[in-house]
Every structure is written in C-alpha cells, then in structure tokens.
Amino acid sequence: MDDFLKEFFPNIYRRKHLHLNETDYCKYNNQILTLFTSCLYFAGLISTFGASYVTRNKGRKASILVGAVSLFLGAVLNAAAKTIAMLIIGRIFLGVGFGFGNQAVPLYLREMAPAKIRAAVNQLFQLTAFLGILIANWINYGTNKIHPWGWRLSLGLATVPAVLMFVGGLFLPETPNSLVEQGRLEEARTILEKVRGTKKVDAEFANLVDASNVARALKNPFRNLLARKNRPQLVIGALGIPAFQQLTGMS
C-alpha cells in the first residue's frame, strides 16, 4: 500500500513512482524491508520449539490460547505502529502466534475428529487457511482505497480471528490424547465419551493408552527418526512435500 510505504519506507515509495512503467520485481535492496518481511517467518520457526514443549506438556488448548494472545498483540502493535521497530516487534508476535497455532490446531483437529472423517478434517484446515489468504487479499484491495489509514485497518483486522481463536479456545475441551499423555486417564475417558457421543469407547481408549505408553518408552525419538530406514519418509513426506508446497507460492 502506498500510504504504508510513504510512512515507513519513503525511499522505496519514491523509487516506485519514478519508474511506473517498470516492474517492481527484485528491484529494491532494502534490508529493513527485508527484515520486516522475514522476521515473521523466523519468529515462527523459532517459536515452534517452545510450542512443541507447551503442546506436549501443557496441552493443545494451552498452545492455542498462547497463539491467539500472541496474534492479537502482534496485530495491535502493527495497526498502531509509529516506528519501524513497532512494526517488526508486531511481526515477531505474529510469527510466534503462527508457530503456536500451526503446532496445536492441526494436531487438535486430528485428535478430536473420528477416524472416518479425520482426513477430511485435515483437508478442511488447509482449505480454510487458503480461504483466509483469499479474504485477506480482498481486504487489502478494499482498504488500499482508504487514505491515509487503510493500511492500519488492514493490519488491525487480524485481531478478529485472534479474538475468535482465543474465545473459542476457552471453551474447547482438552484432547483425550493430551490428557492420557499427562496421566489424567479418567478425565481423558470422560472427554472421549463426550466427543464420540457414546460410552462404548473401550477399544479407542485402550489404543490411546497403548500409543502413549509406546511413545513414552521410546528413547532418542529424533535419532530414530533420522535412522536410514526412515529417511525416505522423512525427506519426501515430512520435508519434501511441504517445501514444494511453499515453493509454489500458494501461501
């Protein structure tokens, strides 16, 4: 948005309008603009390590709430930004929020969904993520016409999904898998019966307990993951497919 560039990156704004008939692709070499763009992804990468600990030891719900608070703070800081430092700090908070959210939300959906629709629920998560990107682009298109504060509205509207995520997270039950991992077996069974709508959950509950015991008994899980026999699945499934998905530019 021109109003955003004029306020925080005036040199880029001037250069952009001096060369209206040229493409802007790969033209600008501005380290601050690069930092503003990339700090979100770097913060998201680093935060996944903390999110992994919280998700495993405190529960999926805790990570969802932490992610929502971080997203809200980031959106507020960006919308109210007076300096580039505020923008970058806001982006870092957004990155942390994405790190926690992407760690916990897909896992929560997989663990709560019945087995027969689990794959569909996973795909629905991806679909809604890309739908959100589409909606964000339309919002940017509309707010670009609001001068001179349209960019603030665009960035501030990110508080809406953050609030919905936080409020929804308050009412979500913890997943049975997480409760079993924490040794809260009676509570886990109660939640499982509630979400399945029946008390006939003996087989599924036994599978959860067995899987938790097996995972707890594993020593050096990351070393096992990197073992030669697991490398094709690791490289192709866990690393290759997501990497090429991002390289398409879809998100």
ZIZIQUI-V840679 format. One line per field, one symbol per residue. ss: DSSP state (H for helix, E for strand, L for the rest). phi: phi as a letter, one per 30 degrees, with the letter a starting at -180 (. if undefined). A space follows every 50 residues. Layout:
ss: ???
phi: ???
This chain:
ss: LHHHHHHHLHHHHHHHHHLLLLLLLLLLLLHHHHHHHHHHHHHHHHHHHH HHHHHHHLLHHHHHHHHHHHHHHHHHHHHLLLLHHHHHHHHHHHHHHHHH HHHHHHHHHHHHLLHHHHHHHHHHHHHHHHHHHHHHHHHHHHHLLLLLLH HHHHHHLHHHHHHHHHHHHHHLLLLHHHHHHLLLHHHHHHHHHHHHLLLL LHHHHHHHHHHHHHHHHLLLHHHHHLLHHHHHHHHHHHHHHHHHHHHLLL L
phi: .ddddddcbddddddeddbdccdddhcccbdddddedddddddddddddd ddddddccjddddddddddddddddddddcecbdeddddddddddddddd dddcdddddddcddedcdddddddddddddddddddddddddddcccccd dddeddddddddddddddddcddddeedddddicddddddddddddiacd beddddddddddddddddchdddddddedcdeddddddcdddddddddid b
